């Protein structure tokens, strides 16, 4: 296990952004930066030992400072959509800064993905960890309360990454944190249609014409979104005829013996299993990539060239009383964990 720390760039105000690179004995290598608590790179060997980049990101720090589709970002205060950019707590309405005509998306333009986080590192014989902290002030992007957010990335030599989220507040507020990594286990040599997907989810959330949940849950069984057993995406017309951008309801969140997600690419043998305590996972087939962004290895990220698994609470939960609550109160601790296990078969 090895962890390095290097300067990656300078912010316009003169503050330094750092890049931390983990190298696992099992062959996995990944990097994170304290700008946006962002996962910038993941490379792993295929079954023949050839290592390739399997997540979308930029080699140049400056690209993270401009608009981008949240490549590897920590999302907060609230992942996904809040309808109308508003919610009420104890009969007091809070209006959020809108970055979408119908909602606030992923915490707004000034969300956690744009913040420079404090950090500390820890290296032991069998793991290495970086812990990020950020104090989000009262009414930042419209959210009430001073929120202390923490995100840690822990690497183990079995090629796993444990991402742990924690938060506390001094007044009631809504919190929903996730990581927004884009994966392609082929090393971006093809689109995602040849990947196999399994989800431990029997239902997904119905959406209206503005991509907001109606409050209803739709049965997956027998439909194109039935991933109860491993399915080659192209066999269900995904993503060409049936694009993915839905929140799936996890059957057994927190079950350490049952992954929420399994993604497999047979030609390379690469396999990703995701275990999470979160009740939902937003699955997104990169429908809005258009080839305009160029990343690692000069790859141009085309439509449907990657897939995201955003473990989280449900979108628009503050306005959907039937959904699991995202309200965090003083004295309570927000805490969730997602583990990414990479293997070859």
C-alpha positions in Angstrom: 0.0 0.0 0.0 1.4 3.4 -1.0 0.0 6.9 -0.8 1.5 10.0 -2.4 0.6 13.7 -2.1 1.4 16.2 -4.8 0.3 19.7 -5.8 -2.2 19.5 -8.6 -3.1 23.2 -9.1 -3.7 26.6 -7.7 -7.2 28.1 -7.3 -7.9 31.7 -8.5 -7.6 32.9 -4.9 -4.2 31.4 -4.5 -5.1 28.3 -2.4 -3.4 25.0 -3.3 -5.3 21.9 -4.5 -3.6 18.6 -3.8 -3.7 15.2 -5.5 -3.5 12.0 -3.5 -2.7 8.8 -5.3 -3.2 5.3 -3.7 -1.4 2.3 -5.1 -2.8 -1.1 -3.8 -0.7 -4.3 -3.8 -3.6 -5.9 -5.8 -2.9 -3.6 -8.8 -5.6 -1.0 -8.3 -4.5 2.6 -8.5 -6.7 5.7 -7.9 -6.4 9.4 -7.2 -8.5 11.9 -5.4 -8.1 15.7 -4.9 -9.3 17.9 -2.1 -11.0 20.1 -4.7 -14.5 18.9 -4.6 -13.3 15.7 -2.7 -13.1 14.4 -6.2 -12.2 10.9 -7.4 -10.1 11.9 -10.5 -8.7 8.5 -11.7 -9.1 4.8 -11.3 -7.0 2.3 -13.2 -7.0 -1.5 -12.8 -5.6 -4.5 -14.7 -7.7 -6.7 -16.9 -7.5 -10.5 -16.6 -4.2 -10.4 -18.7 -2.6 -7.8 -16.4 -3.1 -4.8 -18.7 -4.0 -1.7 -16.6 -6.3 0.9 -18.1 -8.2 3.9 -16.9 -11.8 3.0 -16.0 -13.3 6.2 -14.8 -13.9 9.5 -16.6 -11.8 12.4 -15.4 -9.3 15.1 -16.4 -5.5 15.0 -16.2 -5.5 18.8 -16.1 -6.7 20.4 -12.9 -8.0 23.5 -14.7 -10.7 21.4 -16.4 -12.3 20.8 -12.9 -12.6 24.5 -12.4 -15.0 24.9 -15.3 -18.4 23.3 -16.0 -18.2 19.5 -16.2 -20.7 16.7 -15.5 -19.6 16.1 -11.9 -16.8 13.6 -12.9 -15.9 11.8 -9.7 -17.3 14.7 -7.5 -18.6 14.5 -4.0 -22.2 15.9 -4.3 -23.8 17.9 -1.6 -25.5 19.2 0.2 -28.2 17.3 -1.7 -27.5 14.8 -4.4 -29.9 14.6 -7.3 -33.0 16.9 -7.7 -35.1 19.0 -5.3 -38.3 20.0 -7.1 -38.9 23.8 -7.5 -35.7 24.4 -5.6 -37.5 24.7 -2.3 -38.6 22.8 0.8 -40.2 23.5 4.2 -38.8 22.6 7.6 -41.2 23.2 10.6 -43.4 25.4 8.4 -40.5 27.6 7.3 -39.8 27.6 3.6 -36.3 27.7 2.2 -35.6 28.6 -1.3 -32.5 27.1 -2.9 -30.3 28.6 -5.6 -31.6 27.1 -8.9 -29.3 25.6 -11.5 -32.1 23.9 -13.5 -35.5 25.3 -14.7 -37.4 22.8 -12.6 -35.2 22.0 -9.6 -31.9 22.5 -7.8 -29.6 19.7 -9.1 -26.7 18.2 -7.1 -26.5 21.0 -4.5 -26.4 23.9 -7.0 -23.7 25.6 -8.9 -21.8 26.3 -5.7 -22.3 22.8 -4.4 -19.7 20.7 -2.6 -18.0 19.7 -5.9 -16.7 23.3 -6.1 -15.3 23.6 -2.6 -11.7 23.1 -1.4 -11.8 20.6 1.5 -9.5 20.4 4.5 -7.7 17.0 4.7 -5.7 14.6 6.8 -4.0 11.3 5.8 -3.4 8.0 7.5 -1.2 5.2 6.2 -1.0 1.7 7.9 0.4 -1.6 6.8 -2.9 -2.8 5.4 -4.8 0.4 4.4 -4.4 4.0 3.5 -7.0 6.7 4.1 -7.6 10.3 3.4 -10.3 12.2 5.3 -11.8 15.4 3.9 -13.7 18.0 5.9 -15.8 21.0 4.8 -17.9 23.4 6.9 -20.8 24.6 4.8 -22.1 27.9 6.2 -25.8 28.6 7.0 -27.8 29.4 3.8 -25.0 28.3 1.5 -26.9 27.6 -1.8 -30.0 28.2 0.3 -29.7 25.4 2.9 -30.3 26.2 6.5 -27.7 25.4 9.2 -23.9 25.3 9.5 -23.1 21.8 8.3 -19.8 20.0 9.0 -19.4 17.5 6.2 -16.8 14.7 6.2 -15.8 12.3 3.4 -13.1 9.7 3.7 -11.6 7.4 1.0 -9.9 4.3 2.4 -7.9 1.9 0.1 -7.2 -1.7 0.9 -4.8 -4.1 -0.8 -7.7 -6.3 -2.0 -8.5 -3.6 -4.5 -11.4 -2.0 -2.7 -12.2 1.6 -2.0 -14.4 2.5 1.0 -16.1 5.9 0.8 -17.6 7.1 4.1 -19.8 10.1 4.4 -20.6 11.9 7.7 -22.2 15.2 8.7 -23.6 17.1 11.6 -25.5 20.4 11.8 -26.5 23.2 14.3 -30.1 23.4 13.0 -32.4 21.2 11.0 -31.4 20.7 7.4 -31.6 18.2 4.5 -28.5 16.2 3.6 -27.9 13.7 0.9 -24.3 13.0 -0.1 -22.9 10.8 -2.8 -20.0 10.3 -5.2 -20.6 10.8 -8.9 -18.0 8.6 -10.6 -18.4 7.5 -14.2 -17.2 4.0 -15.0 -16.3 2.0 -18.1 -14.7 -1.3 -17.4 -13.5 -1.7 -21.0 -11.1 1.1 -20.4 -13.2 3.3 -22.7 -12.4 1.1 -25.6 -16.2 0.7 -26.3 -19.4 2.1 -24.9 -21.3 0.6 -22.0 -23.8 -1.5 -24.0 -21.5 -4.6 -23.7 -21.4 -4.5 -19.9 -23.4 -6.8 -17.7 -25.4 -5.3 -14.8 -27.0 -6.7 -11.7 -29.0 -4.5 -9.3 -30.4 -5.7 -5.9 -33.5 -3.7 -6.5 -37.1 -4.8 -7.3 -38.4 -1.2 -7.8 -37.4 2.1 -9.3 -38.9 5.6 -8.9 -41.4 6.8 -11.4 -40.5 10.2 -12.9 -42.6 13.0 -14.4 -41.8 15.0 -17.5 -39.3 17.1 -15.6 -37.3 14.1 -14.2 -38.8 14.6 -10.8 -40.3 11.6 -8.8 -44.0 11.3 -8.7 -43.9 9.4 -5.4 -44.8 6.1 -7.0 -42.5 3.1 -7.3 -42.5 0.9 -10.4 -41.9 -2.9 -10.3 -38.8 -3.8 -12.3 -39.8 -7.5 -12.7 -40.2 -8.5 -16.3 -39.3 -5.1 -17.7 -36.2 -3.6 -19.4 -35.0 -2.4 -16.0 -35.2 -5.9 -14.4 -31.6 -6.5 -13.3 -32.3 -9.0 -10.5 -29.9 -11.3 -12.4 -27.0 -10.2 -14.5 -28.1 -8.7 -17.8 -26.1 -7.6 -20.8 -27.3 -4.0 -21.3 -27.6 -4.3 -25.0 -30.0 -7.3 -24.6 -32.5 -4.8 -23.1 -31.8 -2.1 -25.6 -29.7 -0.1 -23.2 -28.6 2.5 -23.7 -29.5 3.0 -27.3 -33.3 2.6 -27.0 -33.7 2.7 -23.3 -31.5 5.2 -21.5 -30.9 4.9 -17.8 -31.4 7.9 -15.4 -33.5 6.4 -12.7 -33.2 5.9 -8.9 -33.5 2.2 -8.0 -34.8 1.2 -4.6 -32.3 -1.1 -3.0 -33.7 -4.2 -1.4 -31.3 -4.7 1.5 -29.2 -1.6 2.1 -26.3 -2.3 4.4 -26.2 -6.0 3.7 -22.5 -6.7 3.6 -23.1 -10.1 1.9 -25.3 -8.6 -0.9 -23.9 -5.9 -3.2 -26.3 -3.2 -4.3 -24.7 -3.2 -7.8 -22.5 -5.6 -9.8 -21.0 -4.4 -13.1 -19.1 -6.8 -15.3 -17.2 -6.5 -18.6 -16.6 -10.0 -20.0 -14.0 -9.3 -22.6 -11.6 -7.7 -20.0 -12.7 -9.7 -17.0 -13.1 -6.6 -14.9 -15.8 -6.6 -12.3 -17.1 -3.9 -10.0 -19.2 -4.8 -6.9 -20.7 -1.9 -4.9 -21.9 -2.3 -1.3 -23.8 0.5 0.3 -25.9 1.5 3.3 -27.9 3.9 1.2 -31.6 3.1 0.3 -31.3 4.1 -3.3 -28.9 4.1 -6.3 -29.2 6.5 -9.2 -28.1 4.7 -12.4 -27.2 7.0 -15.2 -25.9 6.0 -18.6 -24.2 9.3 -19.4 -26.9 10.4 -21.7 -25.7 14.0 -22.0 -22.0 13.4 -22.8 -21.4 14.6 -26.4 -17.7 14.2 -27.1 -16.9 17.8 -26.2 -14.9 16.8 -23.1 -11.5 15.2 -23.4 -10.0 13.4 -20.5 -7.4 10.7 -19.6 -5.4 9.4 -22.5 -7.0 12.0 -24.8 -10.3 10.1 -24.6 -13.3 12.1 -25.8 -16.2 11.2 -23.6 -19.1 10.3 -26.0 -22.7 9.8 -25.2 -23.2 6.5 -23.4 -19.5 6.0 -22.9 -19.8 5.5 -19.1 -22.2 4.6 -16.4 -22.8 6.1 -12.9 -24.0 4.5 -9.7 -24.8 7.2 -7.3 -25.6 5.6 -4.0 -27.9 8.0 -2.2 -31.3 8.7 -0.6 -34.2 9.3 -3.1 -34.4 12.5 -5.2 -36.7 15.3 -3.9 -37.1 13.5 -0.6 -37.7 16.8 1.3 -40.9 17.2 -0.7 -41.9 13.5 -0.7 -43.1 12.5 2.8 -43.4 8.8 1.8 -39.7 8.6 1.0 -37.0 7.9 3.7 -36.3 11.2 5.4 -33.2 13.2 4.6 -33.7 15.6 7.5 -30.8 16.0 9.8 -31.3 17.6 13.2 -28.8 19.0 15.8 -27.3 16.2 17.9 -27.8 13.6 15.2 -25.1 12.2 13.0 -25.5 11.6 9.3 -23.4 8.5 8.3 -23.3 6.3 5.2 -20.7 4.1 3.6 -20.2 2.8 0.1 -17.6 0.2 -0.8 -16.3 -0.4 -4.3 -14.7 -3.8 -4.8 -12.7 -4.3 -8.0 -11.9 -7.8 -9.3 -11.0 -9.7 -12.5 -12.6 -13.0 -13.5 
